[in-house]
Each structure stands twice: as C-alpha cells, then as structure tokens.
Amino acid sequence: MNELAKELNGILEKSSPAILSMLSDYGKKIYFPKGIISQTAEAKEKATRFNATIGIAKDKNGPLFLDSIQNFFKEDLPPGDLYPYAPSPGRQDLRQLWAKRQRLLNPLLKEASLSLPIVTSGLTHGLSLIGDLFLNAGDTILTPDKIWGNYRLMWGVKNEATFSTFSLYNDNLGFNLKGLENSLKEREGQKTLLVLNFPNNPTGYSPSKGEALEIRDILKNACEKGSTLTVLCDDAYFGMNYEEDCFTEGLFGLLQDLHQNLLAVKIDGPTKELFVWGFRVGFLTFGIKGGTKEAYEALSKKVGGAIRGGISNVTHVGQTLLLKALQDEKLETQIQNKVKILKERYTEVKKYVSLDKYADLWEAYPYNSGYFMCLKVKEVQAEDLRIHLLEQYNIGTIALGNHDLRIAFSSLSKSDIKEFFECVAKAIENLKK
Ligand SMILES: Cc1ncc(COP(=O)(O)O)c(C=O)c1O
C-alpha cells in the first residue's frame, strides 16, 4: 500500500477507528497525491521569476481566454475565477461559505464539529464517491423500499453491493420505525451503510419531528449493540418542507454527534436548493462523535484523492457563480420565494388528489415535502397507465414498480394541476374498460 495511504489510515485508526473499519478496500488504498499538487503549491510562493508548473495556458495577467466565451461573463467575474482548474476538494472560500450556510439553516449544526464540506460534481458524484469509499462487493446497503433509482446503478451495478430494503411506511402510513429497527437488529454487530433521503424521492415524504427523534434513538441503540453504521443523509431537497410537523432540520444534525461507531454523511448542494440543476456542484460533509480535525482531514484527503483520480476537479465556473450567489444577501429570500411556488403547487395537489371521486382509482402515499408525490394506482398497471397517459393525453409521468406512479408536481403549473389529475383519472377509467 502507498505510504501516504498508510499515513491517512494511521490517523483514522488513532482518532476514529470506526471510520477505518467502514472503508472499502479502495477507500483504504486511496490517498491524496503530493506530486504535482504540492510542487505547484511550493512554486506559488517561491517561483516569482518564471512559473512553469501549472498545466494551463497563461500570461502575466492570468489565464489566456477567448472573447467568445468571456463575453458572456460580467466584469466582476474575472477570468482567473473561471478558467483555471479548481482544487480537487473544491474552492476553499466556497467550502467555507457552504459550511456557514449549513450551520445557519440548521441550528443543530451550529456548534458541531464537522469536516469542511468537499465540493463534488453534483450530489450524484458525492453519492457515487461514498459508494467507492465505503462499499466492497457484497457489502450490505440498507434503505427504505422507495428510493431514487440511481442508487441501484451506483451502489448495486458499480460497487456490487447488496440492497436490503424495508418498507418506508408502516401500516398507519407513518415512517416505518419498526422496519428500520428490525432490519438493524438482523444485522446486529455488523457494518452497514444506511441511506436515508428526506424529503424523499420518489414519495415526497419527510419524517415528523417525533419520528426523526425515534430514528436517532434506534440508530444509537444499534451502535450500542455493536453495529458500525455509515449513515448517508441524502439532503437533495433540504428546506422544501410544506407541513408544520415536518422535521425540517435534516437527520444529519441529529446523527453527526451520536456515537463513535456512527459516521454521518451529509450529501447536499445547490442543485435543488438553489435551483441550479445543471451547474453540477454538490457537497459532502462528515460528522462523527469525537471526530478530530486530523481525522476529518485524513478522510477528506481520501475523498480529494478519489476526486482527483476520477474527474480531477469540479467545474470552476459553477463554483464561482455559486460563491457569488452565496455572498448575495438577497439569496435566501429569493430561494424562499421559489419554495413558496412549490408549496402552492403542493397545496393544489392536496386539494385535488384526495377527492372522493378518485378514491376507487388510487391512493396517494403520504407526502409533505420536496418535488414529488406518488400515487398507488388501483386495478391497472402503472406502466400501462404511463404509456396511455403519454400516448392519449400527451402527459408524462414515471411508472415505478407495478402500481406506483411518480408525479413531479415541481414541474407542473398550479393552474394545470386540477386538469392533470382529471386526465389521470380518465386514463385509468379507459384502461379499466
Ligand atoms: C434523492 C436525490 N439525490 C440526489 C440527486 C442528484 O442530484 P444532482 O443532480 O445534484 O446529482 C437527486 C436528483 O434527482 C435526487 O432525487
């Protein structure tokens, strides 16, 4: 094994041995190389005469650039903030600002000892990195049964992990605490990667405050019984809660300091939160009870190495635009204004989806947040319905499994929602004939 990897593993072993035991073989082997990076850093200070270290084209004023591109940027976006490579773990100023925002929006994180968020190429990249660093082939990944389909592509197909699922809802249509508890009991004493995504894709469900606290207690209990848990909180839709009772702070806040055998991982970012889906910027943050600065740095160096060896670094343009946005004091109000639009659509969906006249056609899975809601359609197959809606009504939806139809109300206008459900109802009636 490379000496630098050994050094990082040694630091983890000393500060947070549970983290080391959670890492995959690749996770143990990966390190952040010194080579070009550290030689460039040294030259930055001392090479005042000629600096021939950096693999970009530049002159005394900064990077060479083309007017056809620069014409699209304002003067307060200087070429030096757009064209050169960003560091593999991301722009330091952006990482610090995002950390500040996380703490501002989540009182549970105010005093927390966490790693500095690492910049990833959207949340997908962060999720994929976690798979690479923490999953060996055959390892178990525990999730509720309603998940974003891309998880299976990353962790199932790429990392060859085995999915173990429990029903998201219990019989009373709340979060299935017993299901989570039993699944963890079955794996007592073992290493498990648990993934919790709230607001949930595809259902739009978020736990209540009471449920969130019970989830915390269940996980703590599992750790006390000897389990080692990596808990991935996919917070893609953070902040989009539409009901009073929703636990809005995000589970990461409850878990980051829970137990020395529980590594909490927060995956979040501007993709949905700041409405910049195509910018491809996301963040990866770690928290563990007793986590030292050294341990977080060692783990972050491993993530940095995995980024370097995968995509090298994340879009500098996207990072700079985001940095500027985060410096704008009007940003949070602007976000709230857009979330308000989503909430109005959510309220409109609620108004129509549960009308008595639709009771024989579908049931809505409980939802209170995010972009989506799911119908459990009765008597017809979801895929047949999807195709019929598309071909006869020019309406697009997503069929999941036999009877679930995912509806992204986030992309419907409020004024179209009534008609939308009328069409779904007519389509089901047609198919039943
Ligand atoms: C639950 C969940 N996580 C992660 C992502 C990926 O986000 P990004 O576009 O930043 O990769 C999505 C996108 O649909 C999602 O629904």
PDBQT file of the ligand as one rigid body, heavy atoms in Angstrom, charges set to zero:
ROOT
HETATM    1  C1  LIG A 501     -32.710  11.934  -3.862  1.00  0.00    +0.000 C 
HETATM    2  C2  LIG A 501     -31.770  12.516  -4.841  1.00  0.00    +0.000 A 
HETATM    3  N1  LIG A 501     -30.467  12.550  -4.569  1.00  0.00    +0.000 NA
HETATM    4  C3  LIG A 501     -29.570  13.055  -5.426  1.00  0.00    +0.000 A 
HETATM    5  C4  LIG A 501     -29.969  13.558  -6.633  1.00  0.00    +0.000 A 
HETATM    6  C5  LIG A 501     -28.909  14.043  -7.595  1.00  0.00    +0.000 C 
HETATM    7  O1  LIG A 501     -28.669  15.374  -7.585  1.00  0.00    +0.000 OA
HETATM    8  P1  LIG A 501     -27.610  16.024  -8.613  1.00  0.00    +0.000 P 
HETATM    9  O2  LIG A 501     -28.387  16.447  -9.806  1.00  0.00    +0.000 OA
HETATM   10  O3  LIG A 501     -27.003  17.144  -7.866  1.00  0.00    +0.000 OA
HETATM   11  O4  LIG A 501     -26.603  14.989  -8.950  1.00  0.00    +0.000 OA
HETATM   12  C6  LIG A 501     -31.317  13.549  -6.984  1.00  0.00    +0.000 A 
HETATM   13  C7  LIG A 501     -31.736  14.060  -8.301  1.00  0.00    +0.000 C 
HETATM   14  O5  LIG A 501     -32.767  13.825  -8.811  1.00  0.00    +0.000 OA
HETATM   15  C8  LIG A 501     -32.238  13.014  -6.062  1.00  0.00    +0.000 A 
HETATM   16  O6  LIG A 501     -33.543  12.962  -6.345  1.00  0.00    +0.000 OA
ENDROOT
TORSDOF 0
